[in-house]
Amino acid sequence: MITLYGIEWSRAKYVLFTLTELGLDFQHVRINPFGEEKNAPEYLKLNPMAQVPTLVDGDLVLTEAMAINFYLVRKYGSGKLWAELPEEEAQIYKWSFFAATQLEVSCVELILHRKVFDEKDRNPDIVRSAEKKLMKPLNVLNNHLAGKDFLVAGKFTVADINMTGVLSYALGGEFDFSPYKNVDRYLSAVLSRPACKEAGIV
Ligand SMILES: N[C@@H](CCC(=O)N[C@@H](CS)C(=O)NCC(=O)O)C(=O)O
């Protein structure tokens, strides 16, 4: 039995989206990253960073949301959510790492400083800086998505799941995607997938 640790509004949502797209059975342990359960000795053995998500599948204990997604797709996808050619696989990694390294920090800052933190701990300078930092990578993404429904190989892949998971933090942080027309269209289409709704992403 696969076990996923991490509440749905955390980065565990990226993994929930994949598990749901693949129709896999799993046990869900809803650890809240702002709570104390993540510091329990038993959980720290699984994730010494005291973070979520963590996946356990038999003897495998895996952390890092996008690595978990790659594993699930390669192990259980039978070709679904993946691509055929090495060149396309490389693009799946490229867009996932682009999401993780060029976009994720700013997207998370937006939701933390607009919605999650107590009013007194919110910092408008961080919000302004995050919005500014997003401009260049979002323009690159917007250009890439011109005339395309998906990031890679003309099909829905795990790269789209990883990208949407990251961008959903900016949406939750009231970021206005309308100047990035292709990203806006793409995001609406992916978010309307039944698995995305079922997994509780938004
Ligand atoms: N790079 C990691 C980041 C994991 C992460 O930062 N998770 C957050 C919740 S979304 C967390 O557990 N934060 C609690 C903490 O860092 O103490 C991944 O993608 O899985």
The ligand as an ORCA input file, in Angstrom:
! r2SCAN-3c Opt
* xyz 0 1
  N      11.324     20.842     -1.875
  C      10.381     20.209     -0.988
  C       9.757     21.300     -0.119
  C       8.828     20.720      0.936
  C       8.234     21.836      1.804
  O       8.796     22.943      1.962
  N       7.058     21.531      2.367
  C       6.423     22.478      3.237
  C       4.916     22.411      3.094
  S       4.383     22.830      1.453
  C       6.744     22.122      4.682
  O       6.666     20.968      5.045
  N       7.085     23.122      5.487
  C       7.351     22.928      6.876
  C       8.761     23.266      7.239
  O       9.586     23.537      6.366
  O       9.045     23.270      8.448
  C       9.328     19.457     -1.803
  O       9.026     19.913     -2.919
  O       8.785     18.426     -1.363
*
